[in-house]
């Protein structure tokens, strides 16, 4: 039962997927991070369904409509929790203040100018990446990015120290059954790499390998700028990783055609 309750907590925390209410107790949080990547499967499925709908009704739905709708779809499914972290982090990073002041800025509920600028740039760049999509295989590959972004984010939360020692991210990571969660997350990452190889062969695996550079940068930046991770930083990583993966996916179709 605790596994199912962890699944419900993952859905209620990281998405707007309707699930039964579960008590926020430590015993129910042991495996929440194991199910965090599953939200990516739902997001990828939603994107593929939108793509297929547009393909079937192309006479009535112009491609730009798919691009604009697809740009906001991940935000709608997640409820904006990752975007909120991304915007708070961008405000903090561009403040060029001390580590302590950056952490204070991230907790400030007000939205700064750099957050607004970052939101516009991220949405525009993500939409441009979706405009490069050519076929079903690319959209399926894009779904792997939604899955990996969350698997890697959860992996970092378990393996890196928390910058504050409090907050929701700290609560989930400290309550997690570390051995089981790390094992499950490692399995998810391995299966995502296999799926990439199945879709695009060595090029797909190489694409995932290149995208991992974002993960290593994230860990380095978080440790250097903030002294560890926070929930906002985890959200920043999900958004940035998916943006990079979307561009790699869009480029993949043209690269394969060229080769």
For each residue, the residues with C-beta under 8 A, 3 or more apart:
1: 4 5
2: 5 6 27 28 30 31
3: 6 7 31
4: 1 7 8
5: 1 2 8 9 22 23 28
6: 2 3 9 10 28 29 30 31 32 34 35
7: 3 4 10 11 19 31 35 38
8: 4 5 11 12 19 20 21 22
9: 5 6 12 13 22 24 28 29 32
10: 6 7 13 14 15 32 33 34 35 36 38 39
11: 7 8 14 15 17 19 35 38 39
12: 8 9 15 17 19 21 22
13: 9 10 32 81 168 172
14: 10 11 36 39 78 81 150
15: 10 11 12 39 42 77 78 79
16: 76 77 78 79
17: 11 12 39 42 77
18:
19: 7 8 11 12 22
20: 8
21: 8 12
22: 5 8 9 12 19 28
23: 5 28
24: 9 28 29
25: 28 29
26: 29 30 175
27: 2 30
28: 2 5 6 9 22 23 24 25 32
29: 6 9 24 25 26 32 171 172 175 176
30: 2 6 26 27 175 176 177 180 181
31: 2 3 6 7 34 35 176 177 180 181 184
32: 6 9 10 13 28 29 35 36 172 175 176
33: 10 36 154 157 158 172 173 176 181 185
34: 6 10 31 154 180 181 184 185
35: 6 7 10 11 31 32 38 39
36: 10 14 32 33 39 150 151 153 154
37: 40 41 147 148 150 151 154 185 188
38: 7 10 11 35 41 42
39: 10 11 14 15 17 35 36 42 43 77 78 146 150
40: 37 43 44 143 145 146 147 148 149 150 151
41: 37 38 44 45 143 146 147
42: 15 17 38 39 45 46 77
43: 39 40 46 47 73 74 77 78 143 146
44: 40 41 47 48 140 142 143 144 145 146 147
45: 41 42 48 49 143
46: 42 43 49 50 73 77
47: 43 44 50 51 70 73 74 139 142 143 146
48: 44 45 51 52 136 139 140 143
49: 45 46 52 53
50: 46 47 53 54 66 69 70 73
51: 47 48 54 55 66 70 133 136 139
52: 48 49 55 56 136
53: 49 50 56 57 61
54: 50 51 57 58 61 63 65 66
55: 51 52 58 136
56: 52 53
57: 53 54 60 61
58: 54 55 61 63
59:
60: 57
61: 53 54 57 58 65 66
62: 65 66
63: 54 58 66 67 131
64: 67 68 131
65: 54 61 62 68 69
66: 50 51 54 61 62 63 69 70 130
67: 63 64 70 71 127 130 131
68: 64 65 71 72 127
69: 50 65 66 72 73
70: 47 50 51 66 67 73 127 130
71: 67 68 123 126 127 130
72: 68 69 75 76 123
73: 43 46 47 50 69 70 76 77
74: 43 47 77 78 146 242
75: 72 78 79 80 83
76: 16 72 73 79
77: 15 16 17 39 42 43 46 73 74
78: 14 15 16 39 43 74 75 81 82 83
79: 15 16 75 76
80: 75 83 84
81: 13 14 78 84 85 235
82: 78 85 86 234 235 236 238 239
83: 75 78 80 86 87 119 235 239
84: 80 81 87 88 232 235
85: 81 82 88 89 231 232 233 234 235 236 238 239
86: 82 83 89 90 118 122 232 235 236 238 239 240
87: 83 84 90 91 111 115 118 119
88: 84 85 91 92 105 106 107 108 115 232 235
89: 85 86 92 93 106 232 233 235 236
90: 86 87 93 94 114 115 118 236
91: 87 88 94 95 105 106 108 111 112 114 115
92: 88 89 95 97 102 103 105 106 225 226 232
93: 89 90 102 114 225
94: 90 91 112 114
95: 91 92 101 102 105 112 114
96:
97: 92 101 102 105
98: 101 102
99: 102 103 225 226 227
100: 103 104
101: 95 97 98 104 105
102: 92 93 95 97 98 99 105 106 225 226
103: 92 99 100 106 107 163 164 226 230
104: 100 101 107 108
105: 88 91 92 95 97 101 102 108 112
106: 88 89 91 92 102 103 230 232
107: 88 103 104
108: 88 91 104 105
109:
110:
111: 87 91 115 116
112: 91 94 95 105 115 116
113: 116 117
114: 90 91 93 94 95 117 118
115: 87 88 90 91 111 112 118 119
116: 111 112 113 119 120
117: 113 114 120 121
118: 86 87 90 114 115 121 122
119: 83 87 115 116 122 123
120: 116 117 123 124
121: 117 118 124 125
122: 86 118 119 125 126 239 243
123: 71 72 119 120 126 127
124: 120 121 127 128
125: 121 122 128 129 243 247
126: 71 122 123 129 130 242 243 246
127: 67 68 70 71 123 124 130 131
128: 124 125 131 132
129: 125 126 132 243 246 247 249 250
130: 66 67 70 71 126 127 133 246 250
131: 63 64 67 127 128 250
132: 128 129 247 249 250 251 253 254
133: 51 130 138 139 142 249 250 253
134: 138 253 254
135: 138 139 253
136: 48 51 52 55 139 140
137: 140 141 199 200 253
138: 133 134 135 141 142 249 250 252 253
139: 47 48 51 133 135 136 142 143
140: 44 48 136 137 143 144 199
141: 137 138 144 145 196 199 200 204 207 249 252
142: 44 47 133 138 139 145 146 245 246 249
143: 40 41 43 44 45 47 48 139 140 146 147
144: 44 140 141 147 148 192 195 196 199 208 245
145: 40 44 141 142 148 149 211 241 242 245 246 248 249
146: 39 40 41 43 44 47 74 142 143 149 150 242
147: 37 40 41 44 143 144 150 151 188 192
148: 37 40 144 145 151 152 189 192 208 211 241 245
149: 40 145 146 152 153 237 238 241 242 245
150: 14 36 37 39 40 146 147 153 154 238
151: 36 37 40 147 148 154 155 185 188 189 192
152: 148 149 155 156 189 212 215 237 241
153: 36 149 150 156 157 234 237 238 241
154: 33 34 36 37 150 151 157 158 181 185
155: 151 152 158 159 182 185 186 189
156: 152 153 159 160 215 218 219 222 229 234 237
157: 33 153 154 160 169 172 173 229 234
158: 33 154 155 173 176 178 181 182 185
159: 155 156 182
160: 156 157 219 222 223 228 229
161: 227 228 229
162: 165 166 167 169 170 173 174 228 229 230
163: 103 222 226 227 228 229 230 233
164: 103 167 170 228 230
165: 162 170
166: 162 170
167: 162 164 170 171 230 231
168: 13 171 172 231
169: 157 162 172 173 229 230 231 234
170: 162 164 165 166 167 173 174
171: 29 167 168 174 175
172: 13 29 32 33 157 168 169 175 176
173: 33 157 158 162 169 170 176
174: 162 170 171
175: 26 29 30 32 171 172
176: 29 30 31 32 33 158 172 173 181
177: 30 31 180 181
178: 158 181 182
179: 182 183
180: 30 31 34 177 183 184
181: 30 31 33 34 154 158 176 177 178 184 185
182: 155 158 159 178 179 185 186
183: 179 180 186 187
184: 31 34 180 181 187 188
185: 33 34 37 151 154 155 158 181 182 188 189
186: 155 182 183 189 190
187: 183 184 190 191
188: 37 147 151 184 185 191 192
189: 148 151 152 155 185 186 192 193
190: 186 187 193 194
191: 187 188 194 195
192: 144 147 148 151 188 189 195 196 208
193: 189 190 196 197 205 208
194: 190 191 197 198
195: 144 191 192 198 199
196: 141 144 192 193 199 200 204 205 207 208
197: 193 194 200 201 202 204 205
198: 194 195 204
199: 137 140 141 144 195 196 204
200: 137 141 196 197 203 204 205 207 252 256
201: 197 204 205
202: 197 205 206
203: 200 206 207 252 255 256 259
204: 141 196 197 198 199 200 201 207 208 252
205: 193 196 197 200 201 202 208 209
206: 202 203 209 210
207: 141 196 200 203 204 210 211 245 248 249 252
208: 144 148 192 193 196 204 205 211 212
209: 205 206 212
210: 206 207 213 248
211: 145 148 207 208 214 215 241 244 245 248
212: 152 208 209 215 216
213: 210 216 217
214: 211 217 218 237 240 241 244
215: 152 156 211 212 218 219 237 241
216: 212 213 219 220
217: 213 214 220 221
218: 156 214 215 221 222 233 236 237 240 241
219: 156 160 215 216 222 223
220: 216 217 223 224
221: 217 218 224 225
222: 156 160 163 218 219 225 226 228 229 233
223: 160 219 220 226 227 228
224: 220 221
225: 92 93 99 102 221 222
226: 92 99 102 103 163 222 223 229 230 233
227: 99 161 163 223
228: 160 161 162 163 164 222 223
229: 156 157 160 161 162 163 169 222 226 233 234
230: 103 106 162 163 164 167 169 226 233 234
231: 85 167 168 169 234 235
232: 84 85 86 88 89 92 106 235 236
233: 85 89 163 218 222 226 229 230 236 237
234: 82 85 153 156 157 169 229 230 231 237 238
235: 81 82 83 84 85 86 88 89 231 232 238 239
236: 82 85 86 89 90 218 232 233 239 240
237: 149 152 153 156 214 215 218 233 234 240 241
238: 82 85 86 149 150 153 234 235 241 242
239: 82 83 85 86 122 235 236 242 243
240: 86 214 218 236 237 243 244
241: 145 148 149 152 153 211 214 215 218 237 238 244 245
242: 74 126 145 146 149 238 239 245 246
243: 122 125 126 129 239 240 246 247
244: 211 214 240 241 247 248
245: 142 144 145 148 149 207 211 241 242 248 249
246: 126 129 130 142 145 242 243 249 250
247: 125 129 132 243 244 250 251
248: 145 207 210 211 244 245 251 252
249: 129 132 133 138 141 142 145 207 245 246 252 253
250: 129 130 131 132 133 138 246 247 253 254
251: 132 247 248 254 255
252: 138 141 200 203 204 207 248 249 255 256
253: 132 133 134 135 137 138 249 250 256 257
254: 132 134 250 251 257 258
255: 203 251 252 258 259
256: 200 203 252 253 259
257: 253 254
258: 254 255
259: 203 255 256
